[in-house]
Amino acid sequence: MNNSLTVRIAALIFGLAGLITLIAPHAAAQGCAMCYQNASAAGAQGREALRHGILVLLLPTVTLFLGIFGLIYRRRNVAR
């Protein structure tokens, strides 16, 4: 792969990631009614705990995702 193609693919990926980030607030508004009611009734300290809990649950998922794709990237030419 030449550098020009690699740069184009990277630009495309970053552009798509940017579009997804713009769409994310609309997708986050689709939460269930029970979660909304519990979060609104919890008060400020409860909402902060929910935010931290979401980040704690997100961290292992993102780590696994990046690890799998890192392995795929490192071993992409081994099968040829």
N, C-alpha and C positions, 0 to 999 in steps of 0.2 A: 504494500500500500504506500502510495507516495504521500508526502506531507500535505499537499493541497487538499487531497481527499479527506485526510484525517482532520484537518482544520474545518472543512465543511461539515463533516459529520459531528464534530464537537459543537460547532455553532448551531447546528440543527437541534442537538440534544439540549443545549442551554436555552434555545428559543422555546422549545416545547416545555421545558421545566418552568420557564417564565410564564407561559400561558396557563399552565396548571396552577401556578401560584395565584394568578389573577382569578381563576375560577374557584379556588379552594374556599373562600368565605361563603360563596353561595352553596357549595356542597355541605359545609359544616352546619348550615342553617336547617338541614334536613334531619336533625336529631329527633329521637322519639319523645313523645309527650311526657312520659314518666321521668326520663332523665332531666328534661327541662324543669319539671315541677320540683324534683328533688334538689337540683342545683340552685334554683331560685329560693327555695325554703331554707337552704343551708346557711345563708348569711355569708359575710365576706370571708371568714376563716374557712368555712366549708368549701367555698368556690376556689380558694387558693389551694386547699388540699386536693381538690379534684384536678386542678391544673398540674400540680406536681405528680399526681398519680398517673395522669395521661402521659407525661414525659417519661416517667419511670417505665411504663409499659411499652412506650415507643422505642426506647433505647435498644433493648435486645433484638427487636424486630428489624430495625434499621441495620444493626451490626450483622445479623445473619444475612440479610439481603445484600449488603455490600461485600461480605465475605464470600458468598456464593458467586457473585458476579466477578469478584477479584480472582477467584480460582478459575472461572471460565476464561477470563481475559488472559491469565498467565499461561494456561494450557491450550490456547486456541490453535497453535500450530503443531502440537504434539501428535494429533490424530492424522495428519497428512502424510 
